[in-house]
Amino acid sequence: MIAEAGEPALVSYLRSSAKPIQALPLARARPDLADDELAIACASHLASPAQLDAVRRLLADAPAGEDELECGSQPLQHTCSGKHAGFLALCQAHGWSSTGYRLADHPCQKLMLAEVAAAAEVDPTSIPIAIDGCGVVTFALSLERTAQAFARFLQLEGATRVAEAMRANPDLIRGSGTVDSMLMRELPGWVAKIGAEGLFCACSENGVGVALKVEDGGDWRAVRPALTEILRRVGHDLGDDFGVVRLLSSRGDPVAELALA
């Protein structure tokens, strides 16, 4: 551990921050996928036309239908539909039934657990699991182990391909103005992914891993100021502008700023 603040032992479910790790088996099984298809498998998208087009192409290449997505009503528009489309493609590549691919006893989710455990260097039986908002299994780790998993990310088989796809398509991962997409544009060589309840994870090309949690899970505005300070401590200057969140009135006028005290 090269820098810390708060509680490194705090345990948090990875939620969507796990998506780059969950995409590793897909990258290995389907080297033919285009960069934007692999990127959308890592995304928590905002249903922009470009993002939905990428999901449709991933489904077509799986091959699978929209009706096979198990992420709820209006599945294509769901923020996690790219990940689910990637799971369907993985099922096809391994000859697994796609029915119930989201459930803990399905080979797809057993493989996801193994991938997360290997990345974090922990026993898979020690990882608490729960159900994520999109219906798939989610995994809990301490912030220290989460940062370790991301520090090791580029050493893992398939990770170079996943990282290249994410870096080439930062706005597919979330969207313009969101902290993970912004960081990948600001710092070449970095990969970043948010997760629900205020979790932010990232890694650099030289093996620095970051796990940051807004403790109450509710105020995403805290991430940018905190992240700016954390990265400054390890030698990466994002500049004052990145670390300040400006609040606007309903007329679009600046009324306040959020920054580190």
Secondary structure, 3 states (H helix, E strand, C coil): CCCCCCCCCCEEECHHHHHHHHCHHHHHHCCCCCHHHHHHHCCCCCCCHHHHHHHHHHHHHCCCCHHHCCCCCCHHHCCCHHHHHHHHHHHHHHCCCCCCCCCCCCHHHHHHHHHHHHHHCCCHHHCCEEECCCCCEEEEEEHHHHHHHHHCHHHCCCHHHHHHHHHHCHHHHCCCCCHHHHHHHHCCCCEEEEECCCEEEEECCCCCEEEEECCCCCCHHHHHHHHHHHHHHCCCCCCCCCCCEEEECCCCCEEEEECCC
